[in-house]
Amino acid sequence: MAMKDASPSYLKHHLLIAMPHMRDPNFAQTLTYLVEHNAEGAMGLVINRPSGLSLADVIEQLDPALQAISACQSLPIFSGGPVQTERGFVLHPCGPQFQATLELGTLGLSTSQDALFAIAQGQGPSQHLIALGYAGWEAGQLEAELIANAWLTCPADPHILFDLPAEQRLTAAAASLGVDLNLLSTQVGHA
């Protein structure tokens, strides 16, 4: 009987749900959108950790003269991960193209400042998530963490990404798999 070709399953456009026993402070209780995952490694954005900054704060740094709409004051910027924390990433549904927009199937990831300026002026994509920094994994690292049960995974859901408040995203992603993380946390580590 021929061996089934064991091609690795890559999780681009999936969500990584941190398991309750995750101790790494960068990722404890996080929900991460995987932008890229291949043989070279993986890159993702943590989407449920507000940085405490608003879009207004960031625009003030980038272009103090820009007239931003008042909604920017309450538009949260997320801590996307520990790598390159000064770089901005805007996740949005496909359509709008900015100077640097990477197509990710149904989503786009824009890394150029014009995306931030457009949103700040009320002309950007109506749905968006803005993060500073990203999470990176070396080749094979994420696979090893998955084998070690550090993460649950589910397909990315635009509703979770764009509609839900940050504090509900992790629970909602787990619920999409029928998992209650609060129940898990009582069972894990009591072998």
C-alpha positions as CSV (number, residue, x, y, z in Angstrom):
1,M,0.0,0.0,0.0
2,A,1.5,3.3,-1.0
3,M,2.2,5.8,1.7
4,K,-0.1,8.8,1.6
5,D,2.0,11.9,0.6
6,A,2.5,13.6,3.9
7,S,2.5,17.2,2.7
8,P,2.4,19.6,5.6
9,S,-0.8,21.5,6.0
10,Y,-0.2,25.2,6.2
11,L,-2.5,27.5,8.1
12,K,-2.3,30.7,6.1
13,H,-5.6,32.6,6.6
14,H,-6.3,30.7,9.9
15,L,-6.6,31.9,13.4
16,L,-4.3,30.6,16.2
17,I,-6.0,30.3,19.5
18,A,-3.6,30.3,22.4
19,M,-4.3,27.4,24.7
20,P,-4.9,28.3,28.4
21,H,-1.6,26.8,29.5
22,M,0.4,29.1,27.1
23,R,3.0,30.7,29.3
24,D,4.8,32.9,26.8
25,P,3.8,36.5,27.8
26,N,3.8,37.5,24.2
27,F,1.1,35.0,23.4
28,A,-0.8,34.2,26.6
29,Q,-4.6,34.5,25.9
30,T,-4.0,35.8,22.3
31,L,-5.8,35.2,19.1
32,T,-3.5,35.5,16.1
33,Y,-4.4,35.9,12.4
34,L,-1.9,34.0,10.2
35,V,-0.9,36.2,7.3
36,E,1.6,33.6,5.9
37,H,2.7,30.1,6.7
38,N,5.0,28.0,4.6
39,A,8.1,26.0,4.6
40,E,10.2,29.1,5.6
41,G,8.1,29.8,8.6
42,A,5.0,31.8,9.6
43,M,3.9,35.4,10.2
44,G,0.8,36.5,12.1
45,L,-0.9,39.5,13.7
46,V,-2.3,39.3,17.3
47,I,-5.8,40.7,16.9
48,N,-7.1,40.8,20.4
49,R,-4.5,42.8,22.3
50,P,-5.2,46.6,22.2
51,S,-1.9,48.5,22.6
52,G,-3.5,51.4,24.4
53,L,-2.8,53.7,21.5
54,S,-5.6,55.0,19.2
55,L,-5.3,55.8,15.5
56,A,-5.3,59.5,16.4
57,D,-2.1,58.9,18.5
58,V,-0.4,57.3,15.6
59,I,-1.5,59.9,13.0
60,E,-0.2,62.6,15.3
61,Q,3.2,61.0,15.2
62,L,3.2,60.4,11.4
63,D,1.6,63.6,10.2
64,P,0.5,66.2,12.8
65,A,-1.0,68.4,10.1
66,L,-3.4,65.7,8.8
67,Q,-7.0,66.4,9.7
68,A,-8.3,63.2,11.1
69,I,-11.9,62.4,11.7
70,S,-13.0,62.3,15.4
71,A,-13.6,58.6,15.3
72,C,-9.8,58.1,15.3
73,Q,-9.7,58.9,18.9
74,S,-11.6,55.7,19.8
75,L,-10.1,53.5,17.1
76,P,-7.8,51.0,18.8
77,I,-4.4,50.1,17.5
78,F,-3.5,46.5,18.4
79,S,-0.2,45.0,19.5
80,G,0.3,42.7,16.6
81,G,3.4,40.9,18.1
82,P,6.9,41.4,19.4
83,V,8.7,41.9,16.0
84,Q,9.1,45.3,14.4
85,T,6.8,47.0,16.9
86,E,7.1,50.3,15.1
87,R,5.7,49.0,11.8
88,G,2.0,49.3,11.1
89,F,-0.2,46.7,9.5
90,V,-3.8,47.2,8.3
91,L,-5.9,44.1,7.7
92,H,-9.0,44.8,5.6
93,P,-11.3,43.0,3.2
94,C,-10.0,42.8,-0.4
95,G,-10.7,45.7,-2.6
96,P,-8.8,48.9,-1.6
97,Q,-5.3,49.0,-2.9
98,F,-2.6,51.1,-1.2
99,Q,1.0,51.6,-2.0
100,A,1.9,48.3,-0.3
101,T,-1.1,45.9,-0.2
102,L,-0.6,42.1,-0.1
103,E,-3.6,40.1,-1.4
104,L,-4.6,37.3,1.0
105,G,-7.5,35.7,-0.7
106,T,-10.6,37.5,0.7
107,L,-8.4,39.9,2.7
108,G,-5.7,42.5,2.0
109,L,-2.8,43.4,4.3
110,S,-1.6,47.0,3.8
111,T,1.7,48.1,5.3
112,S,2.0,51.6,3.8
113,Q,1.1,54.8,5.6
114,D,-1.5,55.8,3.0
115,A,-3.8,53.1,4.3
116,L,-3.7,54.7,7.8
117,F,-4.2,58.1,6.4
118,A,-7.2,57.0,4.3
119,I,-8.8,55.4,7.4
120,A,-8.0,58.5,9.5
121,Q,-9.8,60.7,6.9
122,G,-12.8,58.4,6.7
123,Q,-11.9,57.3,3.2
124,G,-10.3,53.9,3.9
125,P,-11.9,50.4,3.9
126,S,-15.0,50.4,6.2
127,Q,-13.8,47.2,7.9
128,H,-10.2,47.2,9.2
129,L,-7.9,46.1,12.0
130,I,-4.7,48.1,12.6
131,A,-1.8,46.5,14.4
132,L,1.8,47.6,15.3
133,G,4.3,44.8,15.1
134,Y,3.9,41.2,14.2
135,A,4.5,37.6,15.4
136,G,7.1,35.5,13.5
137,W,8.0,31.8,13.6
138,E,11.1,30.3,12.0
139,A,10.8,27.3,9.7
140,G,9.2,24.4,11.6
141,Q,8.7,26.3,14.8
142,L,4.9,26.8,14.5
143,E,4.5,23.1,13.5
144,A,6.4,22.1,16.6
145,E,4.2,24.3,18.8
146,L,1.1,22.9,17.2
147,I,2.3,19.3,17.9
148,A,2.9,20.4,21.5
149,N,-0.7,21.6,21.7
150,A,0.2,25.2,22.3
151,W,-2.5,26.4,19.9
152,L,-5.9,25.5,18.5
153,T,-6.6,26.6,15.0
154,C,-9.7,27.6,13.0
155,P,-10.3,29.2,9.6
156,A,-10.2,33.0,9.8
157,D,-13.7,34.5,10.1
158,P,-14.2,38.2,9.0
159,H,-16.9,38.5,11.6
160,I,-14.4,37.8,14.4
161,L,-11.7,39.9,12.8
162,F,-13.8,43.0,12.1
163,D,-17.1,43.0,13.9
164,L,-16.5,41.7,17.4
165,P,-15.0,43.8,20.2
166,A,-11.4,42.7,21.0
167,E,-12.2,41.1,24.3
168,Q,-14.7,38.7,22.7
169,R,-12.6,37.5,19.8
170,L,-10.6,34.7,21.5
171,T,-13.8,33.2,23.0
172,A,-15.6,33.4,19.7
173,A,-12.9,31.8,17.8
174,A,-12.7,28.9,20.3
175,A,-16.5,28.6,20.2
176,S,-16.4,28.2,16.4
177,L,-14.7,24.9,17.2
178,G,-17.1,24.1,20.0
179,V,-14.4,24.7,22.6
180,D,-14.8,26.6,25.9
181,L,-11.3,27.8,26.9
182,N,-12.5,28.2,30.5
183,L,-13.3,24.5,30.7
184,L,-10.0,23.6,29.1
185,S,-8.0,25.6,31.6
186,T,-9.3,23.5,34.5
187,Q,-8.4,20.2,32.8
188,V,-4.9,21.0,31.4
189,G,-1.9,20.2,33.6
190,H,-3.7,17.8,36.0
191,A,-2.4,14.5,34.7
